[in-house]
Amino acid sequence: MEIRYITPDEAADFQKVSAASFIWKFDAAVDNVVKVPVLAAFENGKLIAGIEIYNYNVNFCSNILGAVVVEGVCSQPEYRRMGGIREIFKKIGETAAEEGWVLGFLHPFSIEYYEKFGYANLNRMFSVKVPFEKLKHIPRNTDAIFYTGEQFEELSELHSKCALRENLMTLRDEKKYFCDKPLENADYTYFRRDKNGVADGYVRFKVNRPNDVVAEELFALTPEALYGLIGFLRNYDGIAKNLVVNKQYQGSDFACIADRIDGVTYEYGGCSAGRIYNMQKLLECNEYPEEYGKFRLKCIDELEQNNGIFEVEYQNGNATVTRKTDGDYDISLTAPAAARLMLAGEGHSAQTAIYIDGVEIKGNADAFFKAFPHRPTRFADCNWSE
């Protein structure tokens, strides 16, 4: 089986496999191009499976790390269970170092399926619906600024500031990540500035009359910015009944506000899954406690670069990381378990981690759990560009 990136001439072949996999109509006049690289599996020269590859930079403990985001995972039905997808994921792992990928992300249709490739659930997102009548305590305002594309640098800088406050948020340094054609797409973005004229929050939303104003993204650097954006959205209460904010998690800023309001409803909004492709780099970039600590982590992973014993000794926020091929250890983690404990920001302890598949605690692992406490964490990619 051959694994490689497709050529432009093979784009239609990939789209046909995708159509057969997901049962959508193939249009030869339109579906003859792909907008992102596609890594595919070929059997006797025939394209039988493929994955769309996106490159991102994400925040992890104030370090900017390269990440691969995969979408469009598909295989020709009659060639399924022949290992095409598995071989593609294997190739991603083998080339992660040269591509600069420390982490990987996807949106799983089945977490059990993607655990086979080292991925674990990270963020279970939910939508928060608040009736506008319950937001009357927040004053209306008209301070928000309509985004037209001309303010891209300002909005990109603002998003970067927001991203550095939450682990796994993506940075957006290209215009395609923000909608500058709101009238054509009915997709609006407004941002606001503080009293010093510095952008401090933005909202991207749509209006589904007569029921909801749906904020797909709502990011703010301060409570004043968040309340200011909500006050601006209240101007739509004449044409919609509710404000819906997507991609929230327990403890996120808007969720904290909503928790104090009667009549709020919550709806599960899917999850993201992540994988560690470079354990050494991740351990080196982690933010450690000031107090002294030391732990020995055994990583069980099909990726050669991740297998082994990682000895970590930390103090004053810094750490030295030494990798060994074998030896004694305090805690052992499979690839999915490592992603869950080290990326999700859930802040587990030895008492709770033992219920996660792939976790073995052999010694005193307190220093490990202190090194990975509860952290604000939200992976929220944006591939909708056109």
ABEGO torsion letter per residue (X at the ends): XBBBBBBAAAAAAAAAAAAAAAGBBBBAAABABBABBBBBBBBGGBBABBBBBBBBBBBBGGBBBBBBBBBGBBBBAAABGAGAAAAAAAAAAAAAAAAGBABBBBBBABAAAAAAAGBBBABBBBBBBBBAAAAAABBBBAABBBBAGAAAAAAAAAAAAAAAABBGBBBBABAAABBABAAAAGBBBBBBBBAAGBBABBBBBBBBOAABBBBABBBBABAAAAAAAAAAAAAAAAABABBBBBGBBBGBAAAAAAAABBGBBBBBAEBBBBBBABAAAAAAABBBBABBBBBBBBBBBABAAABEBBBBBBBGGBBBBBBBABEBBABBBBAAAAAAAAAAGAGBBAAAAAABBGBBBABBAAAAAAABBBBBBBBBBBAAAX
